[in-house]
């Protein structure tokens, strides 16, 4: 998208380097060959990463993929960890009307503080989080330095707590399949669902995993170890912008003749512009590199846009034996 007479400025700062992390609880059970950090000790790192990965790089824990070493590092998922960095917002970023912190993935329960003030709490490792921080920043026409602290709480303990809380909300039933019934090792010998501590039926792993939005294989599977991963597992960045595409939906209509196609794109916009904008949709044929364009004007203040592109003789993906699989 661009303004009718001038280019809209969008600036991005990737917060990849300059991080440190530490262990906030359980330091007293550290052992020489199986330990996190000492109290007050911060170790340098870069993201995305995880605590297991960093400690393994530093030879502070045994390799959990060797033998039964996974059992020796279960303490990591039961402790609280923190990641911290400092970054600079430039004068050019300050000048734009929107400044967001974007977290593509935090695993899993985390509290985020900007300059000592809480701006976000997370409970789902699968979804990205976006935090507008423009109002929290003091107006400045010069570069300013800021601190970012992410505290990760033990998902395993949170899951156990939710399991107990939800026990009375779950209708009681008799588990099928006998005393085990595929209910997992934590279900015990009880034939009641929920179990004594609110356990629900599952195939393997700790039953508390059913209550949290975390990769279920972190609780162990027949093909992998039990590793309760924790940390900023996807990139973090700062975005400063006037207008951005917040959501986009694409539809393709093809008639029975298969000789043409209509590609429809609708986009939801975040931010605002006092000037008219233009939006251009470009489709590129991957082999010939032939481009097809469609451009529309967006009225000032608009928060959505729709475009269409017509394609003649589209290259289609056919089922096996009925044609080529063009991608």
FIVEXTOR-119312 format. One record per residue (C-alpha): residue in one letter; z, y, x. Coordinates in steps of 0.02 Angstrom, whole numbers, plus 50000, padded with zeros to 5 digits. Each point is the difference from the previous one (the first is absolute). Example, Ala and Ser with C-alpha at 12.3 -4.5 7.8 and 13.67 -1.06 7.14 Angstrom:
2
A503904977550615
S499675017250069
This chain:
327
X500005000050000
X499665017650057
X500205017549934
X498435008649943
X500055012550143
X501224992950127
X500664983350057
X501674993749934
X501214995850141
X500964983749998
X501074996050152
X500844983550046
X501334996450131
X500264981550038
X501844996650038
X499704985150113
X500855004450164
X501675007150051
X501134988849895
X501684992350044
X500994986849905
X501784993649997
X501164987649917
X501285008249885
X501084985049956
X500564983650074
X499955005750181
X501594990350033
X499124983249981
X498685003650131
X499854986750135
X499185001750172
X498474989749951
X499975004149815
X500365018249964
X499395016149923
X500635016650066
X501705006150055
X500875013249896
X499095016450026
X498584992050099
X498255005249944
X498494990550065
X498245007650011
X498624993049892
X498425004549907
X499484995549824
X499494990249903
X501234986950059
X501524989649951
X501714996650074
X499644981750044
X498415005250091
X500865013550101
X501504989550050
X498864985850050
X498995011750112
X501615004950088
X500564981750017
X501565004049901
X499764985549878
X499334982350021
X498234996949941
X500224995549816
X498374990250000
X500674987550127
X501004985049942
X501395004749880
X500285017250075
X499695007949831
X501774995149952
X500695010150145
X499245016549942
X500474999949816
X501295013550036
X498595012850019
X499624999649815
X501845002449956
X500265016250098
X499545018349976
X498695007850114
X499355017650027
X498385007350067
X499905018250051
X498715012250066
X499645018650019
X498345008349961
X499215017249996
X499175008149851
X498705012050064
X499695017549934
X498344993949929
X500894986449901
X501315012349937
X498605011249936
X499374986949878
X500804999049827
X500484981450007
X500924990250134
X500404981649968
X500874986350097
X499064983749969
X500754982850030
X498734986049984
X501334986450007
X501894999150026
X500854983050003
X500945000849880
X501565009649946
X500005016350095
X500725017549994
X498925013850074
X500755016350061
X499035015550054
X501025012150105
X501584991549939
X499575000849814
X499584984649898
X498225000949933
X499614981949953
X500764983149960
X498884984649998
X500164982549927
X498264992650017
X499114995350162
X498304998249915
X499725017649936
X499675016250095
X501155014849972
X499495018350004
X501315013850012
X499515018449973
X501045010150124
X499225017349989
X501455006949898
X501264992750123
X499195009150146
X500445017950042
X498475011249995
X499345002550175
X498445007050080
X500434990850160
X500244981750049
X501674992249953
X500884984250059
X500764987549879
X500974983750006
X499664984349898
X501284986149979
X499684983649908
X501494988849967
X499584982049951
X501314990849898
X500114980950001
X498824993649866
X500794982750006
X501705006849947
X499225011349870
X499094985149926
X501614990149989
X500835014849913
X498585001649873
X500084981349969
X501835001449950
X499685015649895
X498604991749904
X500884983449973
X500705004949830
X498325007149945
X499084983550024
X500004987749853
X500844983750051
X498924984550008
X500034982450067
X498944997650153
X498634987149985
X499604986950131
X501734993350034
X501335007250115
X498745008050117
X498545004249886
X499165010450132
X501395012849992
X500205002250187
X501394996750123
X501085014349939
X500064993449822
X501234986450046
X500404985349888
X500195010449842
X498814995349860
X500295016749914
X498835015050010
X500595012550052
X501084991250128
X501815004050043
X499505015950091
X498565004949887
X498674989650090
X498354997649912
X498854985150023
X498765000850144
X499144988350119
X500735004950169
X500965013550089
X501495010049940
X499975003149813
X500455018350025
X498225003250060
X499435000049819
X500925016349971
X499215010650137
X498255006750033
X499854992950173
X498814987250074
X500704983649932
X499504990250155
X501265010250101
X501284988649918
X499154984850077
X498614988349945
X499384982950048
X498795008250123
X501105013750072
X501765004650058
X501345010049910
X499825017550072
X500705014449898
X498875013250075
X500535018249994
X499235016550052
X498515011749975
X498674986549990
X498565011949959
X499505017350064
X500905016249961
X499125016850002
X500125018149949
X498635007049888
X499715018549972
X498655004649875
X499345011449866
X499254986149894
X499894981150020
X499364984849907
X501554991849927
X499204985649904
X498224993549988
X499174987649882
X498264992550017
X498964991449866
X498284992150016
X498884997349849
X498504988150018
X498814996049855
X499394982449963
X498365004250088
X500965001950164
X498735012950058
X501175014950010
X501845004450011
X501115014749957
X501495003250112
X501345010649916
X501435007550100
X501475009449926
X501345008150108
X501685007749963
X500395015150110
X501665006250068
X500275018050048
X499005014749937
X498645012050052
X499725017649937
X498164998450041
X498634988949931
X499754983850096
X498594987850022
X500214981250010
X498664988750073
X499854981249979
X498954991250132
X499474981749992
X499254992450157
X498944984350001
X500744989750143
X498364993650076
X498765014249982
X501375013450001
X499125008449855
X501155012449915
X500135004749817
X500975015749953
X500765008049848
X500865017150002
X500985008749862
X500985016149990
X501874999849969
X500705014949906
X501455009250082
X501654991949955
X499214983749943
X500974984050034
X498634987049978
X498164997050035
X498674987549943
X498374995850087
X498564987949972
X498654992950112
X498474990549939
X499324985950110
X498304992049980
X499764981750045
X501824997450055
X500404986250123
X501164988449905
X501254986650043
X499444983649923
X500954983649974
X499594986050122
X498274993049971
X499425014549891
X499605013250131
X500675009650148
X501785006350019
X499655018050048
X501545009550055
